[in-house]
Amino acid sequence: MPKLAELAFARTGDKGDDSIIGVYCKNEPDFEQALTKLSIDAIANHFGCESSQVSVTPLPKLMAFTVVIRGILAGGVTRSMRTDPHGKTLGSYLLEL
């Protein structure tokens, strides 16, 4: 099975301590494959967080998903000591699924 990066691209934003990742598929067959890859448990395992921190909203008419990972930004932009406080690299990491 292909990596998510072969099926879609991602855009990442943040809201406080939460990362919001938009995943956009290229066509309907890719959306269907991505649907199987983007389970809450798979994402939580990939990011090393709890399943309760993850939500996935499929948007079939747009062939897209909204993935929210709560509490992953180490305090958010104004408090995080991370190199990437906005979590922009998290979208690329998600595409490795």
Jmol script that loads the backbone (N, CA, C; Angstrom):
load data "model"
ATOM      1  N   MET A   1       0.843  -1.186   0.000  1.00  0.00           N
ATOM      2  CA  MET A   1       0.000   0.000   0.000  1.00  0.00           C
ATOM      3  C   MET A   1       0.886   1.246   0.000  1.00  0.00           C
ATOM      4  N   PRO A   2       0.550   2.240  -0.809  1.00  0.00           N
ATOM      5  CA  PRO A   2       1.385   3.445  -0.908  1.00  0.00           C
ATOM      6  C   PRO A   2       1.324   4.300   0.356  1.00  0.00           C
ATOM      7  N   LYS A   3       2.359   5.113   0.530  1.00  0.00           N
ATOM      8  CA  LYS A   3       2.346   6.088   1.608  1.00  0.00           C
ATOM      9  C   LYS A   3       1.269   7.124   1.311  1.00  0.00           C
ATOM     10  N   LEU A   4       0.804   7.779   2.346  1.00  0.00           N
ATOM     11  CA  LEU A   4      -0.198   8.826   2.199  1.00  0.00           C
ATOM     12  C   LEU A   4       0.309   9.936   1.272  1.00  0.00           C
ATOM     13  N   ALA A   5       1.604  10.186   1.280  1.00  0.00           N
ATOM     14  CA  ALA A   5       2.191  11.237   0.439  1.00  0.00           C
ATOM     15  C   ALA A   5       1.981  10.977  -1.061  1.00  0.00           C
ATOM     16  N   GLU A   6       1.776   9.717  -1.434  1.00  0.00           N
ATOM     17  CA  GLU A   6       1.522   9.393  -2.833  1.00  0.00           C
ATOM     18  C   GLU A   6       0.061   9.605  -3.209  1.00  0.00           C
ATOM     19  N   LEU A   7      -0.794   9.807  -2.201  1.00  0.00           N
ATOM     20  CA  LEU A   7      -2.226   9.953  -2.421  1.00  0.00           C
ATOM     21  C   LEU A   7      -2.729  11.371  -2.199  1.00  0.00           C
ATOM     22  N   ALA A   8      -1.959  12.158  -1.446  1.00  0.00           N
ATOM     23  CA  ALA A   8      -2.479  13.452  -1.003  1.00  0.00           C
ATOM     24  C   ALA A   8      -1.347  14.421  -0.681  1.00  0.00           C
ATOM     25  N   PHE A   9      -1.738  15.670  -0.437  1.00  0.00           N
ATOM     26  CA  PHE A   9      -0.808  16.656   0.104  1.00  0.00           C
ATOM     27  C   PHE A   9      -1.452  17.243   1.353  1.00  0.00           C
ATOM     28  N   ALA A  10      -0.671  17.954   2.149  1.00  0.00           N
ATOM     29  CA  ALA A  10      -1.175  18.458   3.428  1.00  0.00           C
ATOM     30  C   ALA A  10      -0.803  19.921   3.630  1.00  0.00           C
ATOM     31  N   ARG A  11      -1.665  20.602   4.356  1.00  0.00           N
ATOM     32  CA  ARG A  11      -1.407  21.968   4.813  1.00  0.00           C
ATOM     33  C   ARG A  11      -1.660  21.973   6.310  1.00  0.00           C
ATOM     34  N   THR A  12      -0.775  22.620   7.029  1.00  0.00           N
ATOM     35  CA  THR A  12      -0.838  22.558   8.485  1.00  0.00           C
ATOM     36  C   THR A  12      -1.004  23.945   9.084  1.00  0.00           C
ATOM     37  N   GLY A  13      -1.835  24.019  10.114  1.00  0.00           N
ATOM     38  CA  GLY A  13      -2.011  25.250  10.870  1.00  0.00           C
ATOM     39  C   GLY A  13      -2.056  24.915  12.346  1.00  0.00           C
ATOM     40  N   ASP A  14      -2.278  25.913  13.153  1.00  0.00           N
ATOM     41  CA  ASP A  14      -2.330  25.657  14.592  1.00  0.00           C
ATOM     42  C   ASP A  14      -3.388  26.537  15.220  1.00  0.00           C
ATOM     43  N   LYS A  15      -3.860  26.099  16.349  1.00  0.00           N
ATOM     44  CA  LYS A  15      -4.779  26.876  17.174  1.00  0.00           C
ATOM     45  C   LYS A  15      -4.363  26.610  18.605  1.00  0.00           C
ATOM     46  N   GLY A  16      -3.560  27.506  19.144  1.00  0.00           N
ATOM     47  CA  GLY A  16      -3.044  27.287  20.490  1.00  0.00           C
ATOM     48  C   GLY A  16      -2.110  26.096  20.515  1.00  0.00           C
ATOM     49  N   ASP A  17      -2.443  25.108  21.311  1.00  0.00           N
ATOM     50  CA  ASP A  17      -1.606  23.926  21.496  1.00  0.00           C
ATOM     51  C   ASP A  17      -2.001  22.782  20.554  1.00  0.00           C
ATOM     52  N   ASP A  18      -2.960  23.030  19.675  1.00  0.00           N
ATOM     53  CA  ASP A  18      -3.472  21.989  18.780  1.00  0.00           C
ATOM     54  C   ASP A  18      -2.972  22.191  17.355  1.00  0.00           C
ATOM     55  N   SER A  19      -2.680  21.087  16.688  1.00  0.00           N
ATOM     56  CA  SER A  19      -2.285  21.121  15.284  1.00  0.00           C
ATOM     57  C   SER A  19      -3.489  20.720  14.441  1.00  0.00           C
ATOM     58  N   ILE A  20      -3.742  21.493  13.397  1.00  0.00           N
ATOM     59  CA  ILE A  20      -4.836  21.225  12.464  1.00  0.00           C
ATOM     60  C   ILE A  20      -4.207  20.971  11.107  1.00  0.00           C
ATOM     61  N   ILE A  21      -4.430  19.760  10.584  1.00  0.00           N
ATOM     62  CA  ILE A  21      -3.805  19.370   9.323  1.00  0.00           C
ATOM     63  C   ILE A  21      -4.892  19.071   8.301  1.00  0.00           C
ATOM     64  N   GLY A  22      -4.876  19.823   7.215  1.00  0.00           N
ATOM     65  CA  GLY A  22      -5.773  19.545   6.103  1.00  0.00           C
ATOM     66  C   GLY A  22      -5.073  18.589   5.151  1.00  0.00           C
ATOM     67  N   VAL A  23      -5.734  17.484   4.825  1.00  0.00           N
ATOM     68  CA  VAL A  23      -5.181  16.481   3.907  1.00  0.00           C
ATOM     69  C   VAL A  23      -6.069  16.479   2.672  1.00  0.00           C
ATOM     70  N   TYR A  24      -5.482  16.730   1.510  1.00  0.00           N
ATOM     71  CA  TYR A  24      -6.232  16.885   0.263  1.00  0.00           C
ATOM     72  C   TYR A  24      -5.802  15.821  -0.732  1.00  0.00           C
ATOM     73  N   CYS A  25      -6.742  15.005  -1.166  1.00  0.00           N
ATOM     74  CA  CYS A  25      -6.446  13.926  -2.104  1.00  0.00           C
ATOM     75  C   CYS A  25      -6.571  14.401  -3.544  1.00  0.00           C
ATOM     76  N   LYS A  26      -5.898  13.671  -4.421  1.00  0.00           N
ATOM     77  CA  LYS A  26      -5.843  14.051  -5.838  1.00  0.00           C
ATOM     78  C   LYS A  26      -7.069  13.596  -6.620  1.00  0.00           C
ATOM     79  N   ASN A  27      -7.698  12.503  -6.170  1.00  0.00           N
ATOM     80  CA  ASN A  27      -8.872  11.978  -6.879  1.00  0.00           C
ATOM     81  C   ASN A  27      -9.649  11.059  -5.935  1.00  0.00           C
ATOM     82  N   GLU A  28     -10.794  10.593  -6.387  1.00  0.00           N
ATOM     83  CA  GLU A  28     -11.662   9.780  -5.529  1.00  0.00           C
ATOM     84  C   GLU A  28     -11.045   8.442  -5.112  1.00  0.00           C
ATOM     85  N   PRO A  29     -10.384   7.694  -6.011  1.00  0.00           N
ATOM     86  CA  PRO A  29      -9.741   6.453  -5.557  1.00  0.00           C
ATOM     87  C   PRO A  29      -8.673   6.700  -4.481  1.00  0.00           C
ATOM     88  N   ASP A  30      -7.917   7.802  -4.618  1.00  0.00           N
ATOM     89  CA  ASP A  30      -6.921   8.135  -3.593  1.00  0.00           C
ATOM     90  C   ASP A  30      -7.601   8.475  -2.268  1.00  0.00           C
ATOM     91  N   PHE A  31      -8.747   9.163  -2.341  1.00  0.00           N
ATOM     92  CA  PHE A  31      -9.503   9.492  -1.129  1.00  0.00           C
ATOM     93  C   PHE A  31      -9.923   8.209  -0.410  1.00  0.00           C
ATOM     94  N   GLU A  32     -10.396   7.234  -1.154  1.00  0.00           N
ATOM     95  CA  GLU A  32     -10.832   5.970  -0.559  1.00  0.00           C
ATOM     96  C   GLU A  32      -9.665   5.244   0.120  1.00  0.00           C
ATOM     97  N   GLN A  33      -8.492   5.265  -0.507  1.00  0.00           N
ATOM     98  CA  GLN A  33      -7.308   4.642   0.123  1.00  0.00           C
ATOM     99  C   GLN A  33      -6.890   5.418   1.368  1.00  0.00           C
ATOM    100  N   ALA A  34      -6.924   6.750   1.272  1.00  0.00           N
ATOM    101  CA  ALA A  34      -6.543   7.584   2.412  1.00  0.00           C
ATOM    102  C   ALA A  34      -7.493   7.362   3.585  1.00  0.00           C
ATOM    103  N   LEU A  35      -8.746   7.100   3.282  1.00  0.00           N
ATOM    104  CA  LEU A  35      -9.743   6.852   4.327  1.00  0.00           C
ATOM    105  C   LEU A  35      -9.331   5.678   5.208  1.00  0.00           C
ATOM    106  N   THR A  36      -8.733   4.667   4.609  1.00  0.00           N
ATOM    107  CA  THR A  36      -8.286   3.512   5.397  1.00  0.00           C
ATOM    108  C   THR A  36      -7.009   3.817   6.178  1.00  0.00           C
ATOM    109  N   LYS A  37      -6.176   4.706   5.669  1.00  0.00           N
ATOM    110  CA  LYS A  37      -4.921   5.049   6.344  1.00  0.00           C
ATOM    111  C   LYS A  37      -5.123   6.005   7.521  1.00  0.00           C
ATOM    112  N   LEU A  38      -6.101   6.891   7.404  1.00  0.00           N
ATOM    113  CA  LEU A  38      -6.266   7.953   8.390  1.00  0.00           C
ATOM    114  C   LEU A  38      -7.216   7.560   9.520  1.00  0.00           C
ATOM    115  N   SER A  39      -6.939   6.444  10.157  1.00  0.00           N
ATOM    116  CA  SER A  39      -7.719   6.074  11.337  1.00  0.00           C
ATOM    117  C   SER A  39      -7.140   6.814  12.541  1.00  0.00           C
ATOM    118  N   ILE A  40      -7.974   7.038  13.522  1.00  0.00           N
ATOM    119  CA  ILE A  40      -7.528   7.729  14.734  1.00  0.00           C
ATOM    120  C   ILE A  40      -6.383   6.960  15.393  1.00  0.00           C
ATOM    121  N   ASP A  41      -6.523   5.643  15.486  1.00  0.00           N
ATOM    122  CA  ASP A  41      -5.474   4.850  16.136  1.00  0.00           C
ATOM    123  C   ASP A  41      -4.159   4.888  15.365  1.00  0.00           C
ATOM    124  N   ALA A  42      -4.229   4.841  14.028  1.00  0.00           N
ATOM    125  CA  ALA A  42      -3.006   4.883  13.218  1.00  0.00           C
ATOM    126  C   ALA A  42      -2.288   6.216  13.397  1.00  0.00           C
ATOM    127  N   ILE A  43      -3.043   7.294  13.418  1.00  0.00           N
ATOM    128  CA  ILE A  43      -2.451   8.627  13.585  1.00  0.00           C
ATOM    129  C   ILE A  43      -1.850   8.769  14.980  1.00  0.00           C
ATOM    130  N   ALA A  44      -2.580   8.349  15.999  1.00  0.00           N
ATOM    131  CA  ALA A  44      -2.075   8.436  17.377  1.00  0.00           C
ATOM    132  C   ALA A  44      -0.790   7.629  17.532  1.00  0.00           C
ATOM    133  N   ASN A  45      -0.765   6.443  16.968  1.00  0.00           N
ATOM    134  CA  ASN A  45       0.431   5.614  17.041  1.00  0.00           C
ATOM    135  C   ASN A  45       1.597   6.281  16.309  1.00  0.00           C
ATOM    136  N   HIS A  46       1.333   6.843  15.160  1.00  0.00           N
ATOM    137  CA  HIS A  46       2.363   7.498  14.346  1.00  0.00           C
ATOM    138  C   HIS A  46       2.984   8.694  15.084  1.00  0.00           C
ATOM    139  N   PHE A  47       2.147   9.467  15.785  1.00  0.00           N
ATOM    140  CA  PHE A  47       2.624  10.655  16.479  1.00  0.00           C
ATOM    141  C   PHE A  47       3.002  10.389  17.936  1.00  0.00           C
ATOM    142  N   GLY A  48       2.774   9.168  18.417  1.00  0.00           N
ATOM    143  CA  GLY A  48       3.111   8.841  19.794  1.00  0.00           C
ATOM    144  C   GLY A  48       2.251   9.568  20.805  1.00  0.00           C
ATOM    145  N   CYS A  49       0.968   9.704  20.498  1.00  0.00           N
ATOM    146  CA  CYS A  49       0.056  10.371  21.420  1.00  0.00           C
ATOM    147  C   CYS A  49      -1.136   9.458  21.702  1.00  0.00           C
ATOM    148  N   GLU A  50      -2.031   9.913  22.532  1.00  0.00           N
ATOM    149  CA  GLU A  50      -3.229   9.152  22.876  1.00  0.00           C
ATOM    150  C   GLU A  50      -4.289   9.303  21.780  1.00  0.00           C
ATOM    151  N   SER A  51      -5.055   8.256  21.570  1.00  0.00           N
ATOM    152  CA  SER A  51      -6.147   8.309  20.582  1.00  0.00           C
ATOM    153  C   SER A  51      -7.134   9.415  20.910  1.00  0.00           C
ATOM    154  N   SER A  52      -7.319   9.701  22.188  1.00  0.00           N
ATOM    155  CA  SER A  52      -8.262  10.744  22.603  1.00  0.00           C
ATOM    156  C   SER A  52      -7.828  12.140  22.159  1.00  0.00           C
ATOM    157  N   GLN A  53      -6.569  12.304  21.763  1.00  0.00           N
ATOM    158  CA  GLN A  53      -6.071  13.597  21.297  1.00  0.00           C
ATOM    159  C   GLN A  53      -6.350  13.829  19.816  1.00  0.00           C
ATOM    160  N   VAL A  54      -6.769  12.794  19.096  1.00  0.00           N
ATOM    161  CA  VAL A  54      -6.878  12.852  17.637  1.00  0.00           C
ATOM    162  C   VAL A  54      -8.333  12.840  17.196  1.00  0.00           C
ATOM    163  N   SER A  55      -8.655  13.691  16.234  1.00  0.00           N
ATOM    164  CA  SER A  55      -9.954  13.596  15.553  1.00  0.00           C
ATOM    165  C   SER A  55      -9.708  13.697  14.055  1.00  0.00           C
ATOM    166  N   VAL A  56     -10.523  12.975  13.305  1.00  0.00           N
ATOM    167  CA  VAL A  56     -10.415  12.965  11.853  1.00  0.00           C
ATOM    168  C   VAL A  56     -11.812  13.206  11.280  1.00  0.00           C
ATOM    169  N   THR A  57     -11.928  14.217  10.436  1.00  0.00           N
ATOM    170  CA  THR A  57     -13.206  14.507   9.789  1.00  0.00           C
ATOM    171  C   THR A  57     -13.039  14.348   8.288  1.00  0.00           C
ATOM    172  N   PRO A  58     -13.636  13.291   7.709  1.00  0.00           N
ATOM    173  CA  PRO A  58     -13.582  13.137   6.256  1.00  0.00           C
ATOM    174  C   PRO A  58     -14.537  14.135   5.590  1.00  0.00           C
ATOM    175  N   LEU A  59     -14.101  14.695   4.481  1.00  0.00           N
ATOM    176  CA  LEU A  59     -14.899  15.634   3.692  1.00  0.00           C
ATOM    177  C   LEU A  59     -14.971  15.099   2.266  1.00  0.00           C
ATOM    178  N   PRO A  60     -15.830  14.083   2.022  1.00  0.00           N
ATOM    179  CA  PRO A  60     -15.816  13.364   0.742  1.00  0.00           C
ATOM    180  C   PRO A  60     -16.064  14.228  -0.485  1.00  0.00           C
ATOM    181  N   LYS A  61     -16.909  15.237  -0.377  1.00  0.00           N
ATOM    182  CA  LYS A  61     -17.180  16.078  -1.552  1.00  0.00           C
ATOM    183  C   LYS A  61     -15.961  16.887  -1.967  1.00  0.00           C
ATOM    184  N   LEU A  62     -15.072  17.130  -1.011  1.00  0.00           N
ATOM    185  CA  LEU A  62     -13.831  17.865  -1.294  1.00  0.00           C
ATOM    186  C   LEU A  62     -12.646  16.925  -1.478  1.00  0.00           C
ATOM    187  N   MET A  63     -12.878  15.618  -1.264  1.00  0.00           N
ATOM    188  CA  MET A  63     -11.808  14.616  -1.293  1.00  0.00           C
ATOM    189  C   MET A  63     -10.695  15.022  -0.327  1.00  0.00           C
ATOM    190  N   ALA A  64     -11.106  15.377   0.890  1.00  0.00           N
ATOM    191  CA  ALA A  64     -10.170  15.922   1.876  1.00  0.00           C
ATOM    192  C   ALA A  64     -10.537  15.430   3.278  1.00  0.00           C
ATOM    193  N   PHE A  65      -9.638  15.727   4.214  1.00  0.00           N
ATOM    194  CA  PHE A  65      -9.823  15.384   5.618  1.00  0.00           C
ATOM    195  C   PHE A  65      -9.323  16.544   6.465  1.00  0.00           C
ATOM    196  N   THR A  66      -9.940  16.730   7.615  1.00  0.00           N
ATOM    197  CA  THR A  66      -9.392  17.611   8.628  1.00  0.00           C
ATOM    198  C   THR A  66      -8.930  16.727   9.776  1.00  0.00           C
ATOM    199  N   VAL A  67      -7.653  16.798  10.081  1.00  0.00           N
ATOM    200  CA  VAL A  67      -7.074  16.022  11.177  1.00  0.00           C
ATOM    201  C   VAL A  67      -6.667  17.014  12.260  1.00  0.00           C
ATOM    202  N   VAL A  68      -7.153  16.802  13.468  1.00  0.00           N
ATOM    203  CA  VAL A  68      -6.789  17.653  14.605  1.00  0.00           C
ATOM    204  C   VAL A  68      -6.076  16.777  15.628  1.00  0.00           C
ATOM    205  N   ILE A  69      -4.901  17.243  16.054  1.00  0.00           N
ATOM    206  CA  ILE A  69      -4.151  16.560  17.108  1.00  0.00           C
ATOM    207  C   ILE A  69      -4.007  17.561  18.254  1.00  0.00           C
ATOM    208  N   ARG A  70      -4.757  17.311  19.313  1.00  0.00           N
ATOM    209  CA  ARG A  70      -4.794  18.232  20.438  1.00  0.00           C
ATOM    210  C   ARG A  70      -3.583  18.037  21.351  1.00  0.00           C
ATOM    211  N   GLY A  71      -3.048  19.154  21.836  1.00  0.00           N
ATOM    212  CA  GLY A  71      -1.977  19.123  22.823  1.00  0.00           C
ATOM    213  C   GLY A  71      -0.630  18.670  22.307  1.00  0.00           C
ATOM    214  N   ILE A  72      -0.396  18.769  21.011  1.00  0.00           N
ATOM    215  CA  ILE A  72       0.865  18.256  20.450  1.00  0.00           C
ATOM    216  C   ILE A  72       1.928  19.341  20.242  1.00  0.00           C
ATOM    217  N   LEU A  73       1.576  20.601  20.445  1.00  0.00           N
ATOM    218  CA  LEU A  73       2.517  21.677  20.134  1.00  0.00           C
ATOM    219  C   LEU A  73       3.289  22.206  21.341  1.00  0.00           C
ATOM    220  N   ALA A  74       3.327  21.438  22.409  1.00  0.00           N
ATOM    221  CA  ALA A  74       4.155  21.784  23.578  1.00  0.00           C
ATOM    222  C   ALA A  74       3.878  23.186  24.097  1.00  0.00           C
ATOM    223  N   GLY A  75       2.602  23.536  24.205  1.00  0.00           N
ATOM    224  CA  GLY A  75       2.231  24.829  24.764  1.00  0.00           C
ATOM    225  C   GLY A  75       1.758  25.841  23.742  1.00  0.00           C
ATOM    226  N   GLY A  76       2.002  25.602  22.486  1.00  0.00           N
ATOM    227  CA  GLY A  76       1.577  26.543  21.454  1.00  0.00           C
ATOM    228  C   GLY A  76       2.657  27.557  21.119  1.00  0.00           C
ATOM    229  N   VAL A  77       2.366  28.385  20.153  1.00  0.00           N
ATOM    230  CA  VAL A  77       3.354  29.297  19.579  1.00  0.00           C
ATOM    231  C   VAL A  77       4.008  30.207  20.607  1.00  0.00           C
ATOM    232  N   THR A  78       3.243  30.759  21.509  1.00  0.00           N
ATOM    233  CA  THR A  78       3.822  31.739  22.438  1.00  0.00           C
ATOM    234  C   THR A  78       4.539  31.112  23.621  1.00  0.00           C
ATOM    235  N   ARG A  79       4.351  29.799  23.838  1.00  0.00           N
ATOM    236  CA  ARG A  79       4.981  29.170  25.002  1.00  0.00           C
ATOM    237  C   ARG A  79       5.941  28.050  24.649  1.00  0.00           C
ATOM    238  N   SER A  80       5.918  27.580  23.444  1.00  0.00           N
ATOM    239  CA  SER A  80       6.727  26.426  23.066  1.00  0.00           C
ATOM    240  C   SER A  80       8.186  26.808  22.847  1.00  0.00           C
ATOM    241  N   MET A  81       9.069  25.923  23.262  1.00  0.00           N
ATOM    242  CA  MET A  81      10.495  26.100  23.023  1.00  0.00           C
ATOM    243  C   MET A  81      10.941  25.309  21.791  1.00  0.00           C
ATOM    244  N   ARG A  82       9.980  24.732  21.075  1.00  0.00           N
ATOM    245  CA  ARG A  82      10.290  23.923  19.899  1.00  0.00           C
ATOM    246  C   ARG A  82      10.831  24.781  18.759  1.00  0.00           C
ATOM    247  N   THR A  83      11.574  24.153  17.888  1.00  0.00           N
ATOM    248  CA  THR A  83      12.073  24.825  16.693  1.00  0.00           C
ATOM    249  C   THR A  83      10.916  25.184  15.765  1.00  0.00           C
ATOM    250  N   ASP A  84       9.869  24.365  15.782  1.00  0.00           N
ATOM    251  CA  ASP A  84       8.713  24.555  14.908  1.00  0.00           C
ATOM    252  C   ASP A  84       7.453  24.706  15.772  1.00  0.00           C
ATOM    253  N   PRO A  85       7.275  25.857  16.440  1.00  0.00           N
ATOM    254  CA  PRO A  85       6.149  26.005  17.366  1.00  0.00           C
ATOM    255  C   PRO A  85       4.781  25.978  16.677  1.00  0.00           C
ATOM    256  N   HIS A  86       4.716  26.299  15.390  1.00  0.00           N
ATOM    257  CA  HIS A  86       3.454  26.242  14.649  1.00  0.00           C
ATOM    258  C   HIS A  86       3.124  24.820  14.212  1.00  0.00           C
ATOM    259  N   GLY A  87       4.095  23.923  14.258  1.00  0.00           N
ATOM    260  CA  GLY A  87       3.866  22.535  13.853  1.00  0.00           C
ATOM    261  C   GLY A  87       3.735  22.355  12.348  1.00  0.00           C
ATOM    262  N   LYS A  88       4.360  23.218  11.573  1.00  0.00           N
ATOM    263  CA  LYS A  88       4.248  23.130  10.108  1.00  0.00           C
ATOM    264  C   LYS A  88       4.822  21.827   9.558  1.00  0.00           C
ATOM    265  N   THR A  89       5.779  21.246  10.238  1.00  0.00           N
ATOM    266  CA  THR A  89       6.372  19.990   9.764  1.00  0.00           C
ATOM    267  C   THR A  89       5.475  18.779  10.047  1.00  0.00           C
ATOM    268  N   LEU A  90       4.473  18.937  10.899  1.00  0.00           N
ATOM    269  CA  LEU A  90       3.620  17.802  11.268  1.00  0.00           C
ATOM    270  C   LEU A  90       2.806  17.290  10.073  1.00  0.00           C
ATOM    271  N   GLY A  91       2.450  18.163   9.147  1.00  0.00           N
ATOM    272  CA  GLY A  91       1.738  17.718   7.945  1.00  0.00           C
ATOM    273  C   GLY A  91       2.596  16.799   7.110  1.00  0.00           C
ATOM    274  N   SER A  92       3.856  17.142   6.953  1.00  0.00           N
ATOM    275  CA  SER A  92       4.776  16.286   6.209  1.00  0.00           C
ATOM    276  C   SER A  92       4.968  14.960   6.910  1.00  0.00           C
ATOM    277  N   TYR A  93       5.030  15.002   8.235  1.00  0.00           N
ATOM    278  CA  TYR A  93       5.201  13.769   8.992  1.00  0.00           C
ATOM    279  C   TYR A  93       3.964  12.878   8.844  1.00  0.00           C
ATOM    280  N   LEU A  94       2.785  13.464   8.857  1.00  0.00           N
ATOM    281  CA  LEU A  94       1.554  12.694   8.680  1.00  0.00           C
ATOM    282  C   LEU A  94       1.550  11.988   7.333  1.00  0.00           C
ATOM    283  N   LEU A  95       2.077  12.623   6.293  1.00  0.00           N
ATOM    284  CA  LEU A  95       2.094  12.033   4.957  1.00  0.00           C
ATOM    285  C   LEU A  95       2.991  10.802   4.869  1.00  0.00           C
ATOM    286  N   GLU A  96       3.799  10.551   5.879  1.00  0.00           N
ATOM    287  CA  GLU A  96       4.637   9.349   5.905  1.00  0.00           C
ATOM    288  C   GLU A  96       3.843   8.086   6.252  1.00  0.00           C
ATOM    289  N   LEU A  97       2.601   8.250   6.696  1.00  0.00           N
ATOM    290  CA  LEU A  97       1.754   7.079   7.011  1.00  0.00           C
ATOM    291  C   LEU A  97       1.604   6.187   5.794  1.00  0.00           C
TER     292      LEU A  97
END
end "model"
wireframe off; spacefill off
backbone 0.3
color backbone group
